[in-house]
């Protein structure tokens, strides 16, 4: 039985991935600063460790065959646009220490979770954006420190393969959403934030959306995300790979989908000043389909239903 480590196992994607890998029959160690907030611990072992510390990374990666490196200091647009130094410092420490500890401890394969935030801002200035291909990452010009630190670690993974023989995989997430994730406090992503706002608003009320709401994104459901992570880890593809849906919607459209799911008939969207990120972003899945012979399948309207119902349950108690 292969022994795998999931870092960031107390977070949204991490705890879903632990559950998925356990169902596949793997022995799983989870590591994070916290236990999963909204679900039980499914890992065979779960250790509370701060992976900014070198000694903790050595402890986390001991006796492990494969590492799924999800640990990161991150959040929604409001958070990553206001904590540049903190994000860059914390994530650089986590990534450099964990990858080196994995090498020293003889890990065979290492999957690093990157982000669509690595793509250049100059390619995302229009709402009707051309879908982003993996090779569009260069010439590099990410918008925020979060994107820069992700890109640097992608390069680090490439050199750990060429210099040390550590097999690395790199996945670039495009807006993952679903139940059992952060929905308030400032670190939540747009789908969860909008679900919470609609839950908290009575029929006839108003919800706020940052900007004019015409900024565009694509959104990938969590079940598709963890399946894609696993398939990439099992593949022989060593270069970065997009993981997301390739259907682009405006934030206004996303909000209206959620309002419809709620069953409330008269909620108004009010546009206010706030961080919006890039104007448009969408995933080109050509290489994903070619490499994995697979792509995410869950329609946005379908994935938003369990997401909204779970947040509704949490908010209302």
ABEGO torsion letter per residue (X at the ends): XBBBBBBGAABAAAAAAAAAAAAAGBBBBBBBABBBAABBBABABBBBBBAABAAAAAAAABGBABBBBABBBBBBAAAAAABAAAAAAAAAAAAAAAAAAAAAAGBABBBBBBBAAABBAAAAABABBBBBBAAAAOBBBBABAAAAAAAAAAAAAAAAAAAAGBBBBBBBBBGBBEBGBBABGGABBAAAAAAAAAAABBBGBBBBBBEAGABBBBBBBAAAAAAAAAAAAABABABBBBBBBABBBBAAAAAAAAAAAAGBABBBBBBBBEBAEBABBBBBAAAAAAAAGBBBABBAAAAAAAAAAAAAAAAAX
